[in-house]
Amino acid sequence: EDFYATDKAGGGYLDSYIKSHSPRCKWMVERFGLDKIKNSRVLGIGEGVGMNFQYIDQTNYLVGIDGAIIPKEAKLCPFLNLRADFNRPDFGILFDNEEKFDYLVAAEVLEHISAIDNVLLGMKQLLKINGKALFTIPDMSVTHPVAFPGLFYPYQNFQIFIEQYAWIVEEHDVYTVNWPSHGFIVRNAPMIEQRPMFPKQEQKFWGQNPITWANL
């Protein structure tokens, strides 16, 4: 609840972050056509104050899940903000009794999460099957510290990793100004469409959580 007040007391880091990173968010949203979405359910993972939502049409039902409650005065546009622990195994059942989302945005957030397998699976529960998601990650040239560098650098490793969880990459592009980043439009495919690096032919492996089939 003190998120914004604490930031102001600390010198306004949030304001400078918004100013420097908003152009990248705008480019990603427009490059991949999320600014054209209307009257849909859009979920933001680690959306913060609405860095991406500010460029998405307000006819949409916008929900941001974050590690903090964002006060109204800090939001860049109106949206529902919910607090969640992405490391909890039940992360994906937050909306268990509601309609699933049409679109999802996880921008510059996956590289910060320790239980990334849990989040990739949880997001699959929240997004409609074959629904589209925008994932963005920093380019290796940024030298941005991450917990699991081999999963993200080079960016091709990230694609291999998420496709094991049946997040199928349909488009990829690179933002090259100031903070070089990779954007991916991915499809939330059924798990049976997963693309393991070393696929097994036995039926017991088909459609399994990668952690499960790695231990079969």
Secondary structure, 3 states (H helix, E strand, C coil): CCHHHHHHHCCCHHHHHHHHHHHHHHHHHHHCCHHHCCCCEEEEECCCCCCCHHHCCCCCEEEEEECCCCCHHHCCCCCEEEECCCCCCCHHHCCCCCCCEEEEEEECCHHHCCCHHHHHHHHHHHEEEEEEEEEEEECHHHCCCCCCHHHHCCHHHHHHHHHCCCEEEEEEEEECCCCCEEEEEEEECCHHHCCCCCCCCCHHHCCCCHHHHCCC
